Amino acid sequence: AQGLRVVAIGGTQAWRIADELARAKIPVIVQPSQNLPGSLEDIGARIDNAALLAAAGVEVGIAVLGDAHNARNVTQEAGLAISYGLDPELALTAITLVPARAYGMDAHYGSIAAGKVANLVVWDGDPFELSQRPSAVWIRGRPIAMRSRQTELRDRYLPRVRVKRDEP
């Protein structure tokens, strides 16, 4: 059908048909931590799936599939893909522009450009490192407070845990 957009979601064994997906220009959205064999049917699942797909010319997106509350882990998923061969620039595109394009929302989201919605995150370090946290966030051009009840409790109790741990 004309105007129909096809996107493969999951695709734990998509690397097997990477050339066909690339020729058909079908993007694949993967969750690298789930690209492991979980059953005999998934015996061909590979953790380097994203890198293999990208090398074949497939547009790769990275997401946390399933529950939306885990979306905060998308940079961890991208970091995992990087550790198994995906180029870091492609990983950034995989969590920003590729999903926006897959949903047909790339005219307004997914990259930094004049006229697009200004949702931005600034990191002090590598955003794909598990130990890093955002230092500043803007949603729709408005700054978001980086203090929350969770960060206040962390700052209050973490020093106590460290002191107890360091005691003999």
Secondary structure as GFF3:
##gff-version 3
##sequence-region A 1 168
A	DSSP	beta_strand	8	9	.	.	.	ID=ss1
A	DSSP	three_ten_helix	14	17	.	.	.	ID=ss2
A	DSSP	alpha_helix	18	23	.	.	.	ID=ss3
A	DSSP	beta_strand	28	30	.	.	.	ID=ss4
A	DSSP	three_ten_helix	32	34	.	.	.	ID=ss5
A	DSSP	three_ten_helix	40	42	.	.	.	ID=ss6
A	DSSP	alpha_helix	49	55	.	.	.	ID=ss7
A	DSSP	beta_strand	60	62	.	.	.	ID=ss8
A	DSSP	three_ten_helix	68	73	.	.	.	ID=ss9
A	DSSP	alpha_helix	74	83	.	.	.	ID=ss10
A	DSSP	alpha_helix	88	95	.	.	.	ID=ss11
A	DSSP	alpha_helix	97	102	.	.	.	ID=ss12
A	DSSP	beta_strand	120	123	.	.	.	ID=ss13
A	DSSP	beta_strand	134	139	.	.	.	ID=ss14
A	DSSP	beta_strand	142	144	.	.	.	ID=ss15
A	DSSP	alpha_helix	149	166	.	.	.	ID=ss16
###
